[in-house]
Amino acid sequence: MTPLLDVLLKAHVAAGFVGLAAFWIPVFARKGGRLHVRAGLVYTWCAYIVTLSAVIVAAGRIGTHLSQGVGVTERPDLYGFALFLGYLGVTTFAMVRQAMRVVATRRTPEELRTPFHEALAWASIAGSVVVVAFALGVWSDLSPVLLGLSPIGLFTGRGMLRLMRTPGAERMGWFYSHMGSMLGGGIAFHTAFFVFGAQRLFPYEIAGSLGILPWILPAAIGIPAIAVWTRFYRRKFNPAERRPRSRPSAAGA
């Protein structure tokens, strides 16, 4: 690894730890309060550092493997790990950027759509397509995991495009997108930590079929949590949705 990649990797790890800690503060803090906003900004900037450095480090690792004469078919796991790291970086950046943009444009939702933001949505979708193509084209033990996690980028990009093309279509839609995108970024943060970082810090090893847990556990917990929280706030912001429907009276039957 070159000195530049080594520095980037250290910055990536440091920002990742700070971002993981900062992620949980807005989750429990009063929504919109000072602590929520400040911790959210710390998490956001850490996410930007982590995601951009992840893409550069992933590209550097692929370049290093190629320069060392290590072929893709020879070690698909090395290329798969690097590709997943880059894909996760692009998709996480898209989610966190979406979360901040919808807040900034909540009063003028038509301003959400910009060339850069639309390109970011398509980049997230393209990342999923590349991961799927690699997993199917160079099959390895890592392929089922890559296929299982690749839809995240598709859903992220599709959600961004839908909100950009139909601004203001749903009351408080910006809030649901903000919350879901921030929590989605948290899922990616924790996935990257468990897959790439935790085993380097703590002396443990997960053998056999349980080795898939670090890959899928954050998503298995986080995605249902996003659905539950979104449903809770939809009912909170739209009281009519939680009122029981009146039954017809016997006289009117």
N, C-alpha and C positions, 0 to 999 in steps of 0.2 A: 504494500500500500504506500502510495506517495505521501510526502509530508503534508501536502494540501488536503488530501482525502483524510489523513489522520486527524488534522485540525477540525475539519468539518464533522467527522464522526464524533469527536469529543464535544463539540458544540451541540450536535444532535442529541447526544446522551444527556448533557446538562439541561438543555431546554426541555427534553422529554420528562425528566424528573420534576422540574418546576411546573411544567404544564399539567402533569398528572395530579399534583397536589392542588393546583389552582382550579382544576376542573370541578372538584367536588364542592368548592365553596359556593358558586352560584346555584348548584343543585339544591342546596338546603337554605341558602340565604333568601331574604325577602325579595321577591321578583321586582326588579326596577330600583331597588335600594342602592345606596352608595357602595356597600360591600359587594353586592351582586355585580354591579357595573365594573368596579375596579378589578375584582378577581377575574371577571370575564375578559377584560382587556389583557390581563397578564396571560391568561390561558390562550387568547387569540394570538398574541405575538409569539408565544412559545410554539404554538401550532404552526405559524408561518415559518419559523426557523427550522422546526423539525421536518416539516414537509418538503421545503425547498432543499434542505441538506440531504434528505432521504433520496430525492430524485437524482441529485448530483452523485451521491455515494453509490447508488445503484448503477448508474451509468458507468462510473469509474470501476466498479467491481466487474461489470461485464467486459469493459475494455481490458482490464487486467487479465481476466481469464483468457480472452482471445490472444493477447500478446504473449501469454505463457504457453500457448498452443493447446489449451484445454478446450476440446470440442463440446458443442452443445449436447450431442448424442452420447458423448463419453461421460459427462457429469451434468445431467439435466437438473439435478437438485441444486447445484451451485447457481445455475442460470435462473432456475425457478425462484429461488430465494431472492435473488437480486431483482428479478422482474416484479415479484410481489411487493418488495419494498418500494420500488418506484411507483407502481400502481397505487399502493396504499397512500403514498405521499401526494400524488395528484388528486385522488378522490377526497382525501382529508382536507387538503387545501381548498378544494371546491366547496365542501360542506361548510367549513368555517368561514370562508369568504361570503358564501350565501347567507349564513347566519348574521353576519355584520351588515351586509348590504340591505337585507329586508328591514332591519331596524332603522337604518339611515334613510330609507325611502318609504317608510310606512305611511307618511302623509302624502307622498307623491309616488305611488307605486309604479306609475308609467316610466319613472326614471330608473327602475331596476334593470331594465334591458339595455345593455351596452355591448359593443362589439367584444370587449374583453370578457365580460361575464358570460356571454353566450358561447364564446370560444372555450371558456373554462368548462361549461356544461358538456360540450361536445368532447372535450379532452377526457372528462370522466367516463363518458360512454365509450370512447375509443380505447381507454385503458382496460375496460372490461373485455372488449372484443379481443384485444391483444392477449390478455391473460387466458381467455378461453381457447384461442387459436394455439397458444403455446402448450397448454395442458393437453389438448387433443392431439396436436402434431408431434409432441415429444413426450410420450406417456411415461410416467414414473410414479413412485409412491406418493409424490406430492400432488399429482394431478387431481385426485378427488377433492382435496382441500382447495386448490385453486379454483376448480369449477364451482365448489360450494360457496366461495366468498366473492366470486366475480360479479354476481348480480348487484352488489352494493353500488358499484360505479354506475351501472345502468339506471337503477332507481334514483340515484342522486342526480345524475344529469337530466333524466326525464322530469323529475320534480322541479328542477331549476327552470327548465324550458317552459313547462306548463305555467308556472307562476309568472314568468316574464311575458308570456303571450296572452295571458288572461289576468292582468293586474286588477286587484280589487274584486275578483269574482266571488270570493268568500270573505265574509266578515271575520276579521281578526286572522285572516290567512297568513299575514306576515308573522304573527306571533307563533302559530303552529310550525311554520317553516323555520323560524329562528330556534325554537326549542328542539325540534327534530334534528336540525342540522348540527346544533351544538352537541346534542347527545350522540348523534351519529359520529361526530368527530371524536367524542370520548370513547366510543366503541373501538374506533381505529387506533387511538392512542393505547388503549389497554391491550388490544390484539398485538400491536407491535412490541409492547413491553413484554408480554408473556412469551411471544415467539422468539424475539431477538435479544432481549435484555435480561430477563429474570434469571435464566439459567447461567448467565455469565457472572451474576452477582451472588447467587445462592447455590450452594453445592447440592443440587438435587437432580434427579433424572426420572423422566416419566417413560416407562418402557411399554412396548406392545401397543395394543389398540388405543390405550389411554393417551398415547402421544398426540392424538388429535385434539385433545381438550384445550390446550393453550390457543389453538387456532379458532375454535368455534365457540368457546365458552363466553367471551365478551359479547358476541353477536346473539348467542342464544338467550342471554339475560337482557341485553340492551334493547334489542328490537321489540320484544313484548313490552318492555318498560316504556318505550316511546309510544306505542299504541295505547297503553293504559293512560299515560299522562295526557296524550292528545285528546282522548275521549273525555277525560275528567274536565279539561279546560273547555272543550266544546260545550259540554253540559253547563259549565259555570257561566260562560259568555252567552249562551243561548238558552235561557231558562225554559223556553217553550218546549225544547227537546226532552226535558225531564218531566213535563206534566203528563200524567196519565190521560189517555184519550177517554173522553166521556162516552159512556154507553147509552144507547137509545133507551128511553123510558118505555115502560110497559104500555102506556097510553098511546105512544107514538108508534108502537110496533105494529 
